[in-house]
């Protein structure tokens, strides 16, 4: 069969025309639509990526802000706790100081009141004991005791030192030899004669003696001349003991007050109203006991003197 080249060419031209038409009206729009769709997809992808990055950045920013807020909160809480602790310690210390000051003042007041009561009681006891001793000595006085008093006074006159002897002799000469002898009991003639002899030995002359018996005076003998006096009495024993007891009592009370003042700042460590140690009372008793003379002490021979 022969080939119809005209038909072949016509078919080829038709095909080319069809291709051109398809490309122009079908493939072209499709390609453009696909390209536009791809472009839109790319833009959407870029927008999505940008939004994702923005979201990540926002998330990171929020995380940083949250961390900063938490750090700020922690610092604020720490500062608040520190301030609260400081304030609490300050208030506690102030309250402790107030309590300590009140307790110290109370302890000091208690110590002062106790010291005053102890002093009043001790002095009253001392005075009462000395008064009882004086009354007892007066009640026990008899002829033998009076004789011993005269003998002891004469011994005291003989034991006078030169300055005392000279001072009394000068006083007697200033009174023209007039001397007054006072006793708490009446003297016998022999006792008066003994006293005249003893005084004459002291004055180196015969004195003019005026004897006076008080009856309820001192338990002893007192000789006076122009304001000078030589005395030897049992009451002087009691007076000296009382004076020494009072002095020792004042010293012990002062020591007690000092000890109470020193222990007052430590009152919080002790129970309120705790009594002081009995050792202090024992020490006071021992020191007071040392003041009481015994009957065989040689110092008793030297009591009295020139006033």
Secondary structure, 3 states (H helix, E strand, C coil): CCCCHHHHHHHHHHHHHHHHHHHHHHHHHHHHHHHHHHHHHHHHHHHHHHHHHHHHHHHHHHHHHHHHHHHHHHHHHHHHHHHHHHHHHHHHHHHHHHHHHHHHHHHHHHHHHHHHHHHHHHHHHHHHHHHHHHHHHHHHCCHHHHHHHHHHHHHHHHCCCHHHHHHHHHHHHHCCCEEEEEECCCCCHHHHHHHHHHHHHHHCCCCEEEEEECCCCCCEEEEEECCEEEEEEHHHHHHHHHHHHHHHHHHHHHHHHHHHHHHHCCHHHCCCCCCCCHHHHHHHHHHHHCCCCCCCCHHHHHCCEEC
